[in-house]
Amino acid sequence: QIVNGPYNNPRFLQKIDEVTGFKTRNILSIPLINRNGICIGTLQILNKKQGEFNNSDENLLTAASHYVVIALENAKLYKELKTLDKARKRVVDHLSHELKTPLSIISGSFAILKDRLTTAGHTENVDKIFQRGFRNINRLMELQEKTADILKEDTETISQNRQHLGNLMESLILLLDDVQKQYGRFSELA
């Protein structure tokens, strides 16, 4: 919405200008609408350098607003994914730890049992049975180690995603700087 001459508009809160010492000459506000059609904020610029805001200015700010919405939605999704990822990591880490301890105990118990049976002279099929048991314990231990590796890889992926989001935000800031240079000061984002 374009408001040229805001002091004549009953919705304009003049007290902000009085407190800050800023003089608002004109306002251009664009709602930030996400892909679900929900307004998630407002993008507003104040005091066009020359003249009053017009439909061309509104179209340009509307185009810029799409990038702002994408950045805000991505930041929100990133935060939600980060929270879910932390919870998932805690569960996987807990399961990995809970798996490692019993496997170590079972492996040790198997070794003691094999030694005792061998010492007592029970050697028939003992080697085959224990080889099968140790082989399956080793498979479970490898699974536990792979789980730990997955946790390590996820940490690296999060770092890469954080870098991508930072690059996106930097591009948005450059775009907004260009708009600011052309049209004046931004008063508020979001």
C-alpha positions, 0 to 999 in steps of 0.5 A: 500500500502506498501512503503519500502524506502519512500525517493525513492518514488516521492509521499513521502513528505520529508519535513514533516520528515525534519520539525518534525525531524522524520525519516520515514523508511517504510510506510503501508497504507490501505484505509478505505472503508465503506460498500458502497465502498466509501473511507472515509480515510486512516489508516497508520502505519510507521516504522516497528520495525524490517524489512520491511512491508510485505503482512502479515502486510498488511492483519493484518492492513486491518483486523483492518481497518474494525473496524476503519471504523465501529467506524468512520461510527458509530460516523458519524451516531450517530452525524446525529441521535443526530442532528435529535433527537434534531430537533424532540425533539424541535418539540415534546416539542413545540407541547406539550407546544402548546397543554398544554396551550389551554387545560388549557384555555378550561378546565377553560372555561368549568368550568366557563360555567358550573358554570354559567349555573348551577347558571342560573338554566340550569341543564338539561343534563348540567352534562352529557355534561360537564362530556363528555367535561372534560373527553376528555380534560383529555384524551388530557392532558394525551396525553400531559403528555405522550409526555413529558414522551417520551422526558424524556425517549429519554434523557435516551436512548441517554445516554445509546447509548453514553455509548455503543459507548464509549465501542466500541471506547475503544475496538478499541483503545485496538486493535490498541494498540496491533497492535502498540505494534507488528508493531510499531508507527501509524502515522495517523488515518482517 
